[in-house]
Amino acid sequence: SADWQPDQYHDTFQEKIMQLVQTKAGEGKIEDVETDPGEEERKSADVIDLTDLLRRSLAGKSSASKT
């Protein structure tokens, strides 16, 4: 296999997309796109400290096994 030479790589897809955007912009065919009001932004999940839960769980079992 040959060594990677990024200067030889030519991204034709990006060029075609940019040409399309420039053409539409030149013709005044650009529209503002609003987001759907029903769409909510993705919220990050609540992070739970599993080590604390595991410690409490193990502490509860050790006291229960002693009786």
Protein Blocks (a to p, Z undefined) as FASTA:
>chain_A
ZZddfklpccfklmmmmmmmmmmmmnopaccddddfklccddddddddfklmmmmmmmmm
mmmmmZZ
